[in-house]
Amino acid sequence: MDRLAAELDRARDLDTGALADAIEAIGVRDNYEPTDADGVVVHDSEGAKRPDGRPVAAADDRRGRPNR
C-alpha cells in the first residue's frame, strides 16, 4: 500500500507540473506580440526578452540595441 500511495503522489505531482506548463504556454500564446527588433528575441510568459533576460524595450532601435 505504501508503494501505491507513493506512485499516486508522483502521478499527482506530474499532473500538477503538466498543468503549470500548459498554463504558462497559454500565457505565452495570449501575450505574444511580434517585435521588429533585430537579433534573437525570446518570448516567455512575461513577454519579449533578449537572450540574457533583459526585456525588449520599445526604445530598442531596429538593430536591437537600446537607444542611449
C-alpha positions in Angstrom: 0.0 0.0 0.0 2.9 2.4 0.7 4.2 1.9 -2.8 0.8 2.6 -4.3 0.5 5.8 -2.3 3.9 6.9 -3.4 3.0 6.2 -7.1 -0.2 8.2 -6.7 1.7 11.1 -5.2 4.2 11.0 -8.0 1.4 11.0 -10.6 -0.3 13.9 -8.9 2.9 15.9 -8.9 3.5 15.1 -12.6 -0.1 16.2 -13.4 0.4 19.4 -11.4 3.6 20.1 -13.3 2.0 19.5 -16.6 -0.9 21.8 -15.7 1.5 24.6 -14.7 3.4 24.1 -18.0 0.1 24.3 -20.0 -1.0 27.5 -18.2 2.4 29.1 -18.9 2.2 28.1 -22.6 -1.3 29.6 -22.8 0.1 32.8 -21.2 2.9 33.0 -23.8 0.5 32.5 -26.6 -2.0 35.1 -25.3 0.6 37.7 -24.6 2.7 37.2 -27.8 3.3 40.4 -29.7 5.7 40.4 -32.7 8.6 42.8 -32.4 10.6 44.4 -35.1 13.8 44.3 -33.1 16.7 42.6 -34.9 18.6 39.8 -33.3 17.5 37.0 -31.1 14.2 37.6 -29.2 12.9 35.1 -26.7 9.2 35.1 -25.7 8.0 33.8 -22.4 5.0 34.5 -20.1 6.5 37.9 -19.3 6.8 39.0 -22.9 9.7 39.6 -25.3 13.2 39.4 -23.9 16.8 39.3 -25.1 18.7 36.0 -24.5 20.3 37.5 -21.4 16.8 38.1 -19.9 16.6 41.8 -20.4 13.1 42.9 -21.7 12.9 44.1 -25.3 12.0 47.8 -24.6 10.0 49.9 -27.0 13.1 52.2 -27.0 15.2 49.4 -28.8 16.2 50.6 -32.2 15.9 48.3 -35.3 19.4 47.0 -34.7 18.2 45.5 -31.4 20.4 47.8 -29.3 19.0 50.1 -26.6 18.9 53.8 -27.5 21.1 55.8 -25.2 
